Amino acid sequence: MNIIREENKVSLKYGEELILAHEFYHHLECSALGLTSNQYKVPRLTIGRRGFGKSGIRALSEIGAHGFARTFYAAGRHFDSI
């Protein structure tokens, strides 16, 4: 953790809260929002213009969690005040 903290020049508390906010988003996905990765589907196989099967994009969940965590923290929300 020290290497990550030194490379990113953030305090341990900031790093911990950012990670907590990221994981909190995943909790919200599973309990209230629904999986972000299921909101946009792409064909699993495409032959010509025809697509077969549909699959969610797992990275959308991580992108959403990252954006949520940064916004949550930037808005002054901290876990010690919840």
DSSP file (Angstrom, degrees, kcal/mol; ACC not computed):
  #  RESIDUE AA STRUCTURE BP1 BP2  ACC     N-H-->O    O-->H-N    N-H-->O    O-->H-N    TCO  KAPPA ALPHA  PHI   PSI    X-CA   Y-CA   Z-CA
    1    1 A M     >        0   0    0      0, 0.0     4,-2.5     0, 0.0     5,-0.2   0.000 360.0 360.0 360.0 -34.6    0.0    0.0    0.0
    2    2 A N  H  >  +     0   0    0      1,-0.2     4,-2.7     2,-0.2     5,-0.2   0.890 360.0  51.6 -62.6 -39.1    2.9    2.4    0.7
    3    3 A I  H  > S+     0   0    0      2,-0.2     4,-2.6     1,-0.2    -1,-0.2   0.935 111.8  46.2 -63.5 -46.0    4.2    2.0   -2.8
    4    4 A I  H  > S+     0   0    0      1,-0.2     4,-2.0     2,-0.2    -2,-0.2   0.917 113.9  49.2 -61.6 -43.5    0.8    2.9   -4.3
    5    5 A R  H  X>S+     0   0    0     -4,-2.5     5,-1.5     1,-0.2     4,-1.0   0.907 113.0  46.4 -63.9 -43.0    0.4    5.8   -1.9
    6    6 A E  H  <5S+     0   0    0     -4,-2.7     3,-0.3     2,-0.2    -2,-0.2   0.901 112.2  50.1 -68.1 -41.2    3.9    7.2   -2.7
    7    7 A E  H  <5S+     0   0    0     -4,-2.6    -1,-0.2     1,-0.2    -2,-0.2   0.870 119.0  37.6 -65.2 -36.7    3.4    6.8   -6.5
    8    8 A N  H  <5S-     0   0    0     -4,-2.0    -1,-0.2    -5,-0.2    -2,-0.2   0.501 101.9-132.8 -94.6  -5.2    0.0    8.6   -6.5
    9    9 A K  T  <5 +     0   0    0     -4,-1.0     2,-0.3    -3,-0.3    -3,-0.2   0.914  59.1 132.5  53.7  49.9    1.0   11.1   -3.8
   10   10 A V      < -     0   0    0     -5,-1.5    -1,-0.2    -6,-0.1    -2,-0.1  -0.907  59.1-105.0-125.6 156.4   -2.1   10.6   -1.7
   11   11 A S     >  -     0   0    0     -2,-0.3     4,-2.4     1,-0.1     5,-0.2  -0.366  29.5-115.1 -75.0 159.8   -2.6   10.1    2.0
   12   12 A L  H  > S+     0   0    0      1,-0.2     4,-2.7     2,-0.2     5,-0.2   0.909 117.3  53.0 -60.4 -43.0   -3.5    6.7    3.3
   13   13 A K  H  > S+     0   0    0      2,-0.2     4,-2.5     1,-0.2     5,-0.2   0.915 109.0  48.9 -60.4 -44.3   -6.9    8.0    4.5
   14   14 A Y  H  > S+     0   0    0      2,-0.2     4,-2.5     1,-0.2    -1,-0.2   0.936 112.3  48.8 -61.0 -46.4   -7.7    9.3    1.0
   15   15 A G  H  X S+     0   0    0     -4,-2.4     4,-2.2     1,-0.2    -2,-0.2   0.911 112.1  48.1 -60.6 -43.6   -6.7    6.0   -0.6
   16   16 A E  H  X S+     0   0    0     -4,-2.7     4,-2.5     1,-0.2    -1,-0.2   0.918 113.2  47.2 -64.0 -43.5   -8.8    4.0    1.9
   17   17 A E  H  X S+     0   0    0     -4,-2.5     4,-2.5     2,-0.2    -2,-0.2   0.867 110.3  52.6 -68.6 -35.0  -11.9    6.2    1.4
   18   18 A L  H  X S+     0   0    0     -4,-2.5     4,-2.1    -5,-0.2    -1,-0.2   0.920 111.8  46.0 -64.7 -42.7  -11.5    6.1   -2.4
   19   19 A I  H  X S+     0   0    0     -4,-2.2     4,-2.5     2,-0.2    -2,-0.2   0.904 112.2  51.3 -66.2 -41.6  -11.4    2.3   -2.3
   20   20 A L  H  X S+     0   0    0     -4,-2.5     4,-2.5     1,-0.2    -2,-0.2   0.913 110.2  48.9 -61.5 -42.5  -14.4    2.2    0.1
   21   21 A A  H  X S+     0   0    0     -4,-2.5     4,-1.8     2,-0.2    -1,-0.2   0.898 110.2  52.1 -64.3 -39.6  -16.4    4.5   -2.2
   22   22 A H  H  X S+     0   0    0     -4,-2.1     4,-1.4     1,-0.2    -2,-0.2   0.938 113.9  42.3 -60.2 -48.4  -15.5    2.3   -5.2
   23   23 A E  H  X S+     0   0    0     -4,-2.5     4,-2.0     1,-0.2    -2,-0.2   0.828 108.1  60.3 -70.0 -31.7  -16.7   -0.9   -3.4
   24   24 A F  H  X S+     0   0    0     -4,-2.5     4,-2.5     1,-0.2    -1,-0.2   0.890 102.0  54.2 -60.7 -39.7  -19.8    0.9   -2.0
   25   25 A Y  H  X S+     0   0    0     -4,-1.8     4,-2.5     2,-0.2    -1,-0.2   0.923 106.5  50.8 -59.9 -44.6  -20.8    1.5   -5.7
   26   26 A H  H  X S+     0   0    0     -4,-1.4     4,-1.9     1,-0.2    -1,-0.2   0.882 109.1  52.0 -62.3 -36.4  -20.5   -2.2   -6.4
   27   27 A H  H  X S+     0   0    0     -4,-2.0     4,-2.0     2,-0.2     5,-0.3   0.930 109.4  49.1 -62.6 -44.9  -22.7   -2.8   -3.3
   28   28 A L  H  X>S+     0   0    0     -4,-2.5     4,-3.0     1,-0.2     5,-2.8   0.891 107.9  55.3 -62.1 -38.7  -25.3   -0.4   -4.7
   29   29 A E  I  <>S+     0   0    0     -4,-2.5     5,-1.8     1,-0.2    -1,-0.2   0.928 113.5  40.5 -57.2 -45.9  -25.2   -2.2   -8.0
   30   30 A C  I  <5S+     0   0    0     -4,-1.9    -1,-0.2     1,-0.2    -2,-0.2   0.774 126.1  33.2 -76.7 -26.8  -26.0   -5.5   -6.4
   31   31 A S  I  <5S-     0   0    0     -4,-2.0    -2,-0.2    -5,-0.2    -3,-0.2   0.747 136.0  -4.8-104.5 -26.0  -28.6   -4.2   -3.9
   32   32 A A  I  <5S+     0   0    0     -4,-3.0    -3,-0.2    -5,-0.3    -4,-0.1   0.659 122.5  46.7-137.9 -42.1  -30.4   -1.3   -5.6
   33   33 A L  I   <S-     0   0    0     -5,-2.8    -4,-0.2     1,-0.1    -3,-0.1   0.817  91.0-124.0 -84.9 -31.3  -29.2   -0.1   -9.0
   34   34 A G      < -     0   0    0     -5,-1.8     2,-0.2    -6,-0.5    -4,-0.1  -0.045  48.4 -50.8  92.3 153.7  -28.8   -3.3  -11.0
   35   35 A L    >   -     0   0    0      1,-0.2     3,-1.3    -5,-0.1     4,-0.3  -0.406  41.6-149.7 -67.5 126.3  -25.6   -4.3  -12.7
   36   36 A T  G >  S+     0   0    0      1,-0.3     3,-1.9    -2,-0.2     4,-0.4   0.859  95.8  64.6 -60.3 -36.7  -24.1   -1.5  -14.9
   37   37 A S  G 3  S+     0   0    0      1,-0.3    20,-1.1     2,-0.2     3,-0.3   0.699  98.1  55.5 -64.3 -18.1  -22.6   -4.1  -17.2
   38   38 A N  G <  S+     0   0    0     -3,-1.3    -1,-0.3    18,-0.2    -2,-0.2   0.499  87.4  78.9 -91.1  -3.7  -26.2   -5.2  -18.1
   39   39 A Q  S <  S+     0   0    0     -3,-1.9     2,-0.4    -4,-0.3    -1,-0.2   0.718  99.8  36.9 -78.1 -19.9  -27.3   -1.8  -19.2
   40   40 A Y  S    S-     0   0    0     -4,-0.4    17,-0.7    -3,-0.3     2,-0.4  -0.984  74.6-167.8-134.5 123.4  -25.6   -2.0  -22.6
   41   41 A K  E     -A   56   0A   0     -2,-0.4    15,-0.2    15,-0.2    -3,-0.1  -0.864   3.3-168.4-114.4 144.8  -25.4   -5.3  -24.5
   42   42 A V  E     -A   55   0A   0     13,-2.5    13,-2.2    -2,-0.4     2,-0.1  -0.925  35.6 -93.4-125.4 152.9  -23.3   -6.2  -27.5
   43   43 A P  E     -A   54   0A   0      0, 0.0    11,-0.3     0, 0.0    10,-0.2  -0.392  23.1-147.1 -64.3 141.1  -23.5   -9.2  -29.8
   44   44 A R  E    S+     0   0A   0      9,-1.1     2,-0.4     8,-1.0     9,-0.2   0.834  86.9  19.1 -74.6 -33.3  -21.2  -12.1  -28.8
   45   45 A L  E     -A   52   0A   0      7,-1.7     7,-3.4     8,-0.3     2,-0.5  -0.997  68.1-167.9-140.9 132.3  -20.7  -13.1  -32.4
   46   46 A T  E     -A   51   0A   0     -2,-0.4     2,-0.5     5,-0.2     5,-0.2  -0.985   5.7-179.6-124.6 125.7  -21.3  -11.1  -35.5
   47   47 A I  E >  S-A   50   0A   0      3,-2.8     3,-2.0    -2,-0.5     2,-0.3  -0.963  70.4 -45.8-122.5 111.5  -21.3  -12.6  -39.0
   48   48 A G  T 3  S-     0   0    0     -2,-0.5     0, 0.0     1,-0.3     0, 0.0  -0.523 123.6 -23.9  64.9-126.8  -21.9   -9.9  -41.6
   49   49 A R  T 3  S+     0   0    0     -2,-0.3     2,-0.5    -3,-0.1    -1,-0.3   0.441 119.4  97.3 -93.5  -1.0  -24.8   -7.8  -40.4
   50   50 A R  E <   -A   47   0A   0     -3,-2.0    -3,-2.8     2,-0.0     2,-0.4  -0.778  56.4-161.1 -98.0 128.2  -26.2  -10.5  -38.2
   51   51 A G  E     -A   46   0A   0     -2,-0.5     2,-0.4    -5,-0.2    -5,-0.2  -0.856   2.9-157.6-107.0 142.9  -25.4  -10.7  -34.4
   52   52 A F  E     -A   45   0A   0     -7,-3.4    -7,-1.7    -2,-0.4    -8,-1.0  -0.975  55.3  -8.6-123.8 128.9  -25.8  -13.8  -32.3
   53   53 A G  E    S-     0   0A   0     -2,-0.4    -9,-1.1   -10,-0.2     2,-0.4   0.234  70.8-114.5  71.2 159.6  -26.2  -13.8  -28.5
   54   54 A K  E     -A   43   0A   0    -11,-0.3     2,-0.3   -10,-0.1    -1,-0.1  -0.976  26.9-176.7-132.5 146.4  -25.8  -10.8  -26.3
   55   55 A S  E     -A   42   0A   0    -13,-2.2   -13,-2.5    -2,-0.4     2,-0.1  -0.999  22.3-125.4-142.6 142.8  -23.3  -10.0  -23.6
   56   56 A G  E     -A   41   0A   0     -2,-0.3     2,-0.7   -15,-0.2   -18,-0.2  -0.385  28.8-114.4 -78.5 165.3  -22.8   -7.2  -21.1
   57   57 A I    >   -     0   0    0    -20,-1.1     3,-1.6   -17,-0.7     4,-0.5  -0.898  20.4-161.6-105.8 107.9  -19.6   -5.3  -20.9
   58   58 A R  T >> S+     0   0    0     -2,-0.7     3,-1.2     1,-0.3     4,-1.0   0.814  85.7  67.3 -59.0 -33.5  -18.0   -6.0  -17.5
   59   59 A A  H 3> S+     0   0    0      1,-0.3     4,-2.6     2,-0.2    -1,-0.3   0.769  86.7  69.9 -61.5 -25.0  -15.7   -2.9  -17.8
   60   60 A L  H <> S+     0   0    0     -3,-1.6     4,-2.4     1,-0.2    -1,-0.3   0.863  95.8  53.4 -61.7 -34.3  -18.8   -0.6  -17.5
   61   61 A S  H <> S+     0   0    0     -3,-1.2     4,-2.2    -4,-0.5    -1,-0.2   0.913 111.1  45.0 -65.4 -43.0  -19.2   -1.6  -13.9
   62   62 A E  H  X S+     0   0    0     -4,-1.0     4,-2.3     2,-0.2    -2,-0.2   0.879 112.3  51.3 -69.6 -38.0  -15.6   -0.7  -13.1
   63   63 A I  H  X S+     0   0    0     -4,-2.6     4,-2.4     2,-0.2    -2,-0.2   0.921 111.9  47.8 -63.5 -43.9  -15.9    2.6  -15.0
   64   64 A G  H  X S+     0   0    0     -4,-2.4     4,-2.5    -5,-0.2    -2,-0.2   0.904 111.7  49.7 -62.5 -42.6  -19.1    3.5  -13.1
   65   65 A A  H  X S+     0   0    0     -4,-2.2     4,-2.6     2,-0.2    -2,-0.2   0.893 111.0  49.7 -65.0 -40.2  -17.4    2.6   -9.8
   66   66 A H  H  X S+     0   0    0     -4,-2.3     4,-2.2     2,-0.2     5,-0.2   0.942 113.2  45.5 -64.0 -47.9  -14.4    4.7  -10.6
   67   67 A G  H  X S+     0   0    0     -4,-2.4     4,-2.3     1,-0.2     5,-0.2   0.900 113.8  49.7 -62.2 -41.6  -16.5    7.7  -11.5
   68   68 A F  H  X S+     0   0    0     -4,-2.5     4,-3.3    -5,-0.2     5,-0.2   0.934 110.1  50.3 -62.1 -46.9  -18.7    7.3   -8.5
   69   69 A A  H  X S+     0   0    0     -4,-2.6     4,-2.3     1,-0.2     5,-0.2   0.916 112.8  45.3 -61.0 -45.2  -15.8    7.1   -6.1
   70   70 A R  H  X S+     0   0    0     -4,-2.2     4,-2.5     2,-0.2    -1,-0.2   0.912 117.2  44.3 -66.3 -41.8  -14.1   10.2   -7.5
   71   71 A T  H  X S+     0   0    0     -4,-2.3     4,-2.0    -5,-0.2     6,-0.2   0.916 112.3  52.8 -68.1 -43.3  -17.4   12.2   -7.5
   72   72 A F  H  <>S+     0   0    0     -4,-3.3     5,-1.8    -5,-0.2    -2,-0.2   0.923 115.7  39.9 -56.5 -47.8  -18.4   10.9   -4.0
   73   73 A Y  H ><5S+     0   0    0     -4,-2.3     3,-1.6    -5,-0.2    -2,-0.2   0.904 113.8  52.8 -72.4 -41.2  -15.1   12.0   -2.5
   74   74 A A  H 3<5S+     0   0    0     -4,-2.5    -1,-0.2     1,-0.3    -2,-0.2   0.792 101.6  61.9 -64.9 -27.9  -14.9   15.3   -4.5
   75   75 A A  T 3<5S-     0   0    0     -4,-2.0    -1,-0.3    -5,-0.2    -2,-0.2   0.445 122.6-105.0 -78.8   1.7  -18.4   16.2   -3.2
   76   76 A G  T < 5S+     0   0    0     -3,-1.6     2,-0.5     1,-0.3    -3,-0.2   0.615  72.1 146.0  86.7  11.1  -17.1   16.2    0.3
   77   77 A R      < +     0   0    0     -5,-1.8     2,-0.4    -6,-0.2    -1,-0.3  -0.717  21.4 176.2 -83.5 128.4  -18.7   12.9    1.2
   78   78 A H    >   -     0   0    0     -2,-0.5     3,-1.7    -3,-0.1     4,-0.3  -0.978  37.4-126.7-133.6 147.5  -16.5   10.9    3.6
   79   79 A F  G >  S+     0   0    0     -2,-0.4     3,-0.9     1,-0.3    -1,-0.1   0.731 106.2  64.7 -69.8 -20.8  -17.3    7.6    5.3
   80   80 A D  G 3  S+     0   0    0      1,-0.2    -1,-0.3     2,-0.1    -3,-0.0   0.656 103.2  49.9 -74.6 -11.5  -16.6    9.0    8.8
   81   81 A S  G <         0   0    0     -3,-1.7    -1,-0.2     1,-0.2    -2,-0.2   0.414 360.0 360.0-102.6   0.7  -19.6   11.3    8.4
   82   82 A I    <         0   0    0     -3,-0.9    -1,-0.2    -4,-0.3    -2,-0.1   0.427 360.0 360.0 -96.1 360.0  -22.0    8.6    7.2
